[in-house]
């Protein structure tokens, strides 16, 4: 999903949203009703099917076992005026495109770190250990780290990867969750944050640091406990590459 959907499809999606019941409908019944929707000649069956697919792509409609179920805030589209409903669909599309780009950038950084860890193990004559480097975020992204990489002797490396597309000289900006930071503090000798940069096509490893180095650049708990922080970290505090395997 990239460019904004055609206005005709957006308007058709609004019409479809008004058809779906709270408990869901048979897909066949919904599509059969497209022949009878009063749209003043603006939409035919093919147009309404395109609107239906758009709602599914946006996660506002779920197709399962031959039925269509409302998801998220689909009911909002059915209740607000058409211009506002069309605006909401455009906003949902922009948010999805932005999230897809963030996911792509993040995944590229994690792959770059996996490659770097495999390379440093293989270069030291440990190809079997190199094969054990894993992008565990693909299994669970709430662990507090994204990559597990063995070392030749000692605890496995637990690497939280942050990738930034912003280019501020000397500063690496990133978001860190409290869980990631707490995991880092519980494993001070094996957890590390690995910073990567994104040039629009590829990710490159910039450097790494331990959780203890981050503390100065993170909030302190005052009247409340912080759960996510936006940090601006000086790049000169990063050690080059990824944490060594020895």
Secondary structure, 3 states (H helix, E strand, C coil): CCCCCCHHHHHHHHHHHCCCCCCCEEHHHHHHHHHHCCCCCCCCHHHHHHHHHHHHHCCCEEEECCEEEECCCHHHHHHCCHHHHHHHHHHHHHHHHHHHHHHHHHHHHHHHHHHHHHHHHHHCCCHHHHCCCEEHHHCCCCCCCCEEECCCCCCCEEEEEEEECCCECCEEEEEEEHHHHHHHHHCCCCEEEEEEEECCCCEEEEEEECHHHHHHHCCCCCCCCCCEEEEEEEHHHCECCCCCCC
